[in-house]
Amino acid sequence: MVPYGQAALKLKEYDQLPPHTTRRDYLDLLDAIDKRYSAASKRAEKARWFHDRDRLLIRLMWETGGRVGDILSAKPGDFDFRRKLLNLTVKKRKNVNTIPLDDSLLLEVSNFLRTYTPDYRQPLIDISKVAAWKILKKYGAMIGISVHPHMFRHGLAIHLLESNVPIPIISARLGHSNILTTLRYYLVITPEVQRQFVAGKL
């Protein structure tokens, strides 16, 4: 059960939830990247770049909950290091979703920029969506799971719900246009939940 306000919002049964990664999957994927590029192989500059790029891709997908196309379009200038924000352009809704980032992820982005000095006019991770799928397939096979980009978005939402994060915060993180979209994907919407939403209590 996920408490929220006066209502108890129930996560859907597991087989009703959209395919998603778990936090354990996310951490195992990062570990797989580190193992794939061991200390010895990382001496090569190209191997280090693959290691750093792939880690950053997976961290951004899990920790922002953004759609892969939007993440792959993010440019260095979209990261506000002073305010600790990512201004992520959401193509689907033609708006910008401002997402707070933690210090650890910002440091990884900063190190990537400093080490590889990419063209600031180009995306930070300048690969296609097809390439991103292949990257995930490779590391997923290493840990025995089948994974695709949108599973990170669903996985973050479910993880936050299980951690009792308020639904408006999750909805804002995902860039949903309203709270009911979040409820529809992940929660059982009871008559009492609907009553409270209509009454402006959610």
C-alpha positions, 0 to 999 in steps of 0.5 A: 500500500502507498499512503497518500493524504487520506487515501491508501493508494494500492499498487497494481498487481505485479502482472498488471504493472508495465514492464519495468526495471527494479532498482536492483536491476539498475545497480546490476547494470552499472556493475556490469558496465564496470566489469565489462571495462575492467581497470586493465581495459580502461587504460585505452582511451576509447574503452574509457569513453564507452564505459563513461558514456554507457554509465551516464546513459543508464544513470540519466534514464533511471534517475530522471525518468525521462524518455530516451529520445529526450535524454539523447537530445539533451545538450550540455547547456541543458544542465544547470550546475549552479541550481542542480537541474536538468532542463529536459525538452519533452518532445511529446508535449513540446515543453521543458521538464525541469528535473532536480539532479543529485550531486553524484549524477551532476559530478558524473556529467561534469567529469564527462564534459571535462574529460571529453569536451564535446561540442556544446551544440551537440547532444551530451550523449550523441547516439541514436535510439537504436544504439541505446537499445543495443547498449541496454541489450548488451548489458541486460544479457550480462545480468540475465534480463531483457531490458529496453529504455522505457522500462527505466521510466516505469521502474523509477515511478514504481520505485518512488511509489514503493518508497512513499514519495507523494504522487504529485512529485512523481508526476512532475518528475515524469513530466505527466500532464496531470496526476491521473496519468500517473495513477492510471499506469501504476495504481488501482484507482478506487472510487475514494481516490477519484472522489478526493481528486475531484474534491481537489484533495490529491 
